[in-house]
Amino acid sequence: MKLPKPDYKKEARAKKRKKLEADRAFKEAVIQREGGHCEVCGSTFGVTAHHYYYRSTNAKLRNDLDNGICLCRGCHFSLHFKDPKIIEEKIIQKKGRKWLAKLKKKAI
């Protein structure tokens, strides 16, 4: 008797779907926690969730809410494409050095 051949494409699609659902839940939780306000400038326009430690470089913190930051489109754009040091410093001022130390410890 032959065993059925596993459907690797179906498994990969299911795994990808679960990641997307987890990312969506992460985004909603971060925005809700901050009340829909940008943590840098306080704007409520175009608010989105950002990972302090990028999810592509630190899979352990991908869904950790401590790693989530609520940013407006302008601050998010500045963080990625203009002057990241200024935005990062404002985030650290707002969240505190203890938050950063705790997050660094989790990232290791």
TORPA-4810 file (N, C-alpha, C, O; in nm, 3 decimals):
<nodes>
NODE_1_0.084_-0.119_0.000_0.000_0.000_0.000_0.088_0.126_0.000_0.181_0.137_0.080_M
NODE_2_0.059_0.218_-0.089_0.134_0.342_-0.102_0.075_0.450_-0.012_-0.046_0.464_0.000_K
NODE_3_0.165_0.525_0.051_0.120_0.639_0.131_0.095_0.757_0.039_0.163_0.773_-0.062_L
NODE_4_-0.003_0.841_0.073_-0.029_0.959_-0.012_0.090_1.055_-0.007_0.154_1.072_0.097_P
NODE_5_0.117_1.115_-0.119_0.227_1.210_-0.132_0.189_1.342_-0.062_0.081_1.395_-0.086_K
NODE_6_0.278_1.395_0.024_0.245_1.520_0.093_0.236_1.636_-0.006_0.311_1.643_-0.103_P
NODE_7_0.143_1.726_0.021_0.124_1.844_-0.064_0.201_1.961_-0.001_0.148_2.034_0.082_D
NODE_8_0.327_1.977_-0.043_0.413_2.078_0.015_0.367_2.220_-0.016_0.385_2.310_0.066_Y
NODE_9_0.310_2.240_-0.133_0.261_2.373_-0.168_0.146_2.414_-0.076_0.139_2.528_-0.031_K
NODE_10_0.057_2.320_-0.048_-0.057_2.348_0.039_-0.008_2.381_0.180_-0.059_2.472_0.245_K
NODE_11_0.092_2.306_0.228_0.149_2.331_0.360_0.216_2.469_0.365_0.202_2.541_0.464_E
NODE_12_0.287_2.504_0.260_0.355_2.634_0.255_0.254_2.749_0.254_0.274_2.851_0.319_A
NODE_13_0.145_2.730_0.180_0.040_2.835_0.176_-0.024_2.851_0.313_-0.050_2.963_0.357_R
NODE_14_-0.049_2.739_0.382_-0.110_2.745_0.514_-0.016_2.816_0.613_-0.061_2.896_0.695_A
NODE_15_0.113_2.786_0.605_0.211_2.851_0.693_0.216_3.001_0.666_0.220_3.081_0.759_K
NODE_16_0.216_3.039_0.539_0.220_3.180_0.502_0.094_3.252_0.552_0.102_3.365_0.601_K
NODE_17_-0.022_3.186_0.539_-0.148_3.245_0.585_-0.145_3.270_0.736_-0.191_3.373_0.783_R
NODE_18_-0.091_3.174_0.811_-0.081_3.190_0.956_0.009_3.307_0.993_-0.021_3.382_1.086_K
NODE_19_0.121_3.323_0.921_0.211_3.436_0.946_0.140_3.568_0.920_0.153_3.663_0.998_K
NODE_20_0.066_3.576_0.810_-0.006_3.699_0.776_-0.112_3.732_0.880_-0.129_3.848_0.917_L
NODE_21_-0.183_3.629_0.928_-0.284_3.650_1.032_-0.219_3.699_1.161_-0.272_3.788_1.227_E
NODE_22_-0.105_3.641_1.197_-0.034_3.684_1.317_0.015_3.828_1.302_0.008_3.906_1.397_A
NODE_23_0.065_3.863_1.184_0.111_4.001_1.159_-0.005_4.099_1.170_0.010_4.208_1.225_D
NODE_24_-0.119_4.062_1.117_-0.238_4.148_1.124_-0.281_4.168_1.270_-0.314_4.280_1.310_R
NODE_25_-0.282_4.061_1.347_-0.319_4.070_1.488_-0.218_4.156_1.565_-0.257_4.233_1.653_A
NODE_26_-0.090_4.142_1.533_0.014_4.223_1.596_-0.011_4.371_1.568_-0.009_4.453_1.660_F
NODE_27_-0.035_4.404_1.442_-0.058_4.543_1.403_-0.178_4.602_1.478_-0.170_4.713_1.531_K
NODE_28_-0.288_4.528_1.481_-0.407_4.578_1.549_-0.383_4.597_1.699_-0.430_4.695_1.757_E
NODE_29_-0.311_4.504_1.761_-0.284_4.513_1.905_-0.195_4.632_1.938_-0.218_4.701_2.037_A
NODE_30_-0.094_4.657_1.856_-0.003_4.770_1.879_-0.078_4.902_1.864_-0.064_4.992_1.947_V
NODE_31_-0.157_4.914_1.760_-0.232_5.038_1.737_-0.335_5.061_1.849_-0.352_5.173_1.896_I
NODE_32_-0.402_4.955_1.891_-0.500_4.967_1.998_-0.432_5.006_2.129_-0.485_5.089_2.204_Q
NODE_33_-0.317_4.947_2.158_-0.245_4.976_2.282_-0.207_5.124_2.291_-0.213_5.183_2.399_R
NODE_34_-0.169_5.182_2.179_-0.127_5.322_2.178_-0.242_5.419_2.150_-0.221_5.540_2.143_E
NODE_35_-0.362_5.368_2.134_-0.476_5.455_2.111_-0.480_5.517_1.973_-0.550_5.616_1.952_G
NODE_36_-0.405_5.460_1.878_-0.406_5.511_1.741_-0.326_5.639_1.722_-0.350_5.713_1.626_G
NODE_37_-0.231_5.666_1.812_-0.148_5.786_1.803_-0.003_5.748_1.772_0.048_5.649_1.824_H
NODE_38_0.060_5.827_1.688_0.202_5.808_1.658_0.283_5.834_1.785_0.261_5.935_1.853_C
NODE_39_0.375_5.746_1.817_0.456_5.761_1.938_0.562_5.870_1.925_0.620_5.912_2.025_E
NODE_40_0.587_5.915_1.804_0.689_6.018_1.783_0.627_6.157_1.781_0.669_6.245_1.855_V
NODE_41_0.525_6.177_1.695_0.470_6.311_1.679_0.327_6.327_1.734_0.278_6.439_1.746_C
NODE_42_0.260_6.217_1.766_0.126_6.224_1.822_0.014_6.227_1.718_-0.103_6.232_1.755_G
NODE_43_0.048_6.225_1.590_-0.052_6.229_1.483_-0.141_6.104_1.485_-0.098_5.998_1.530_S
NODE_44_-0.263_6.119_1.437_-0.353_6.004_1.425_-0.377_5.967_1.279_-0.450_5.872_1.251_T
NODE_45_-0.316_6.040_1.187_-0.337_6.016_1.044_-0.245_5.905_0.994_-0.123_5.912_1.012_F
NODE_46_-0.301_5.805_0.932_-0.224_5.698_0.869_-0.135_5.621_0.964_-0.021_5.589_0.931_G
NODE_47_-0.186_5.590_1.082_-0.106_5.522_1.183_-0.090_5.374_1.147_-0.185_5.308_1.103_V
NODE_48_0.032_5.324_1.166_0.062_5.184_1.139_0.156_5.132_1.247_0.215_5.209_1.323_T
NODE_49_0.170_5.001_1.253_0.260_4.938_1.350_0.398_4.918_1.286_0.409_4.885_1.168_A
NODE_50_0.500_4.938_1.366_0.638_4.920_1.321_0.709_4.831_1.423_0.683_4.840_1.543_H
NODE_51_0.799_4.746_1.376_0.880_4.663_1.464_1.010_4.738_1.493_1.082_4.775_1.399_H
NODE_52_1.043_4.761_1.620_1.169_4.828_1.653_1.284_4.743_1.602_1.372_4.792_1.530_Y
NODE_53_1.284_4.614_1.639_1.377_4.520_1.576_1.302_4.457_1.460_1.201_4.390_1.480_Y
NODE_54_1.350_4.481_1.340_1.279_4.438_1.220_1.249_4.289_1.223_1.332_4.208_1.266_Y
NODE_55_1.133_4.254_1.178_1.091_4.113_1.178_1.177_4.029_1.084_1.189_3.908_1.104_R
NODE_56_1.237_4.090_0.984_1.322_4.015_0.891_1.456_3.978_0.955_1.520_3.882_0.913_S
NODE_57_1.498_4.055_1.055_1.628_4.028_1.118_1.617_3.962_1.254_1.716_3.910_1.305_T
NODE_58_1.499_3.964_1.315_1.483_3.904_1.447_1.347_3.835_1.456_1.248_3.895_1.498_N
NODE_59_1.344_3.711_1.417_1.219_3.635_1.414_1.162_3.612_1.554_1.040_3.599_1.569_A
NODE_60_1.248_3.609_1.656_1.200_3.586_1.792_1.105_3.697_1.838_1.012_3.671_1.914_K
NODE_61_1.130_3.818_1.793_1.049_3.932_1.839_0.941_3.972_1.740_0.878_4.077_1.755_L
NODE_62_0.918_3.890_1.639_0.821_3.923_1.534_0.683_3.957_1.590_0.620_4.052_1.545_R
NODE_63_0.635_3.881_1.687_0.502_3.903_1.742_0.504_3.949_1.888_0.402_3.941_1.957_N
NODE_64_0.617_3.996_1.935_0.630_4.047_2.071_0.579_4.191_2.075_0.634_4.278_2.006_D
NODE_65_0.476_4.216_2.153_0.416_4.350_2.155_0.511_4.456_2.209_0.497_4.574_2.176_L
NODE_66_0.609_4.418_2.292_0.708_4.514_2.339_0.791_4.567_2.223_0.846_4.677_2.232_D
NODE_67_0.801_4.491_2.117_0.878_4.530_1.999_0.795_4.617_1.904_0.847_4.667_1.804_N
NODE_68_0.668_4.635_1.934_0.579_4.712_1.847_0.573_4.859_1.881_0.566_4.897_1.998_G
NODE_69_0.577_4.941_1.779_0.571_5.086_1.794_0.466_5.139_1.697_0.458_5.094_1.583_I
NODE_70_0.387_5.232_1.743_0.284_5.292_1.661_0.340_5.420_1.597_0.381_5.512_1.667_C
NODE_71_0.344_5.423_1.463_0.398_5.538_1.390_0.301_5.585_1.282_0.229_5.505_1.223_L
NODE_72_0.300_5.715_1.257_0.223_5.768_1.145_0.304_5.744_1.017_0.421_5.706_1.023_C
NODE_73_0.242_5.767_0.904_0.310_5.743_0.776_0.437_5.826_0.761_0.539_5.777_0.714_R
NODE_74_0.429_5.953_0.801_0.544_6.042_0.786_0.664_5.997_0.869_0.776_5.994_0.820_G
NODE_75_0.640_5.964_0.996_0.749_5.920_1.083_0.801_5.783_1.039_0.922_5.758_1.047_C
NODE_76_0.712_5.696_0.994_0.754_5.564_0.947_0.842_5.579_0.823_0.944_5.512_0.811_H
NODE_77_0.803_5.668_0.732_0.883_5.695_0.612_1.019_5.751_0.651_1.122_5.708_0.599_F
NODE_78_1.020_5.848_0.743_1.146_5.908_0.787_1.237_5.804_0.851_1.359_5.806_0.831_S
NODE_79_1.179_5.714_0.927_1.258_5.611_0.993_1.327_5.520_0.892_1.443_5.483_0.911_L
NODE_80_1.258_5.485_0.785_1.314_5.393_0.688_1.400_5.461_0.581_1.496_5.401_0.533_H
NODE_81_1.366_5.584_0.542_1.430_5.642_0.424_1.502_5.775_0.445_1.583_5.813_0.360_F
NODE_82_1.475_5.846_0.552_1.538_5.978_0.568_1.646_5.974_0.677_1.763_5.953_0.647_K
NODE_83_1.605_5.994_0.801_1.702_6.001_0.911_1.657_5.911_1.026_1.590_5.957_1.118_D
NODE_84_1.692_5.784_1.021_1.645_5.690_1.122_1.694_5.721_1.263_1.622_5.694_1.359_P
NODE_85_1.811_5.778_1.278_1.866_5.804_1.412_1.779_5.900_1.491_1.758_5.882_1.611_K
NODE_86_1.727_6.003_1.425_1.642_6.102_1.494_1.513_6.035_1.543_1.474_6.053_1.659_I
NODE_87_1.448_5.958_1.457_1.323_5.892_1.495_1.349_5.789_1.603_1.274_5.781_1.700_I
NODE_88_1.457_5.709_1.588_1.490_5.608_1.689_1.515_5.672_1.825_1.471_5.619_1.927_E
NODE_89_1.584_5.784_1.827_1.611_5.853_1.954_1.481_5.904_2.018_1.465_5.897_2.139_E
NODE_90_1.390_5.955_1.936_1.260_6.000_1.989_1.181_5.883_2.047_1.115_5.897_2.149_K
NODE_91_1.188_5.768_1.981_1.119_5.649_2.030_1.177_5.608_2.165_1.103_5.576_2.259_I
NODE_92_1.310_5.608_2.175_1.376_5.570_2.300_1.343_5.669_2.411_1.323_5.629_2.526_I
NODE_93_1.337_5.799_2.378_1.299_5.900_2.478_1.158_5.874_2.529_1.131_5.884_2.649_Q
NODE_94_1.068_5.840_2.437_0.928_5.818_2.474_0.912_5.688_2.555_0.845_5.686_2.658_K
NODE_95_0.974_5.580_2.507_0.958_5.448_2.570_1.047_5.430_2.692_1.010_5.360_2.787_K
NODE_96_1.163_5.492_2.691_1.255_5.483_2.804_1.370_5.385_2.779_1.359_5.293_2.698_G
NODE_97_1.478_5.407_2.849_1.597_5.322_2.836_1.574_5.182_2.892_1.632_5.085_2.844_R
NODE_98_1.488_5.172_2.994_1.458_5.039_3.051_1.388_4.952_2.948_1.417_4.833_2.936_K
NODE_99_1.297_5.013_2.872_1.228_4.939_2.766_1.328_4.887_2.665_1.320_4.772_2.623_W
NODE_100_1.423_4.973_2.625_1.523_4.933_2.526_1.613_4.822_2.579_1.643_4.727_2.507_L
NODE_101_1.654_4.833_2.705_1.740_4.729_2.764_1.666_4.596_2.771_1.724_4.491_2.743_A
NODE_102_1.539_4.601_2.809_1.458_4.479_2.816_1.441_4.416_2.677_1.449_4.294_2.662_K
NODE_103_1.419_4.500_2.578_1.402_4.452_2.442_1.532_4.393_2.386_1.530_4.291_2.318_L
NODE_104_1.645_4.459_2.416_1.775_4.407_2.372_1.801_4.270_2.433_1.854_4.181_2.368_K
NODE_105_1.764_4.255_2.559_1.783_4.127_2.628_1.700_4.018_2.562_1.747_3.905_2.545_K
NODE_106_1.577_4.051_2.524_1.490_3.954_2.455_1.544_3.918_2.318_1.527_3.805_2.271_K
NODE_107_1.609_4.014_2.253_1.658_3.994_2.116_1.777_3.898_2.110_1.803_3.837_2.006_A
NODE_108_1.848_3.884_2.220_1.967_3.798_2.222_1.928_3.652_2.227_2.015_3.565_2.230_I
</nodes>
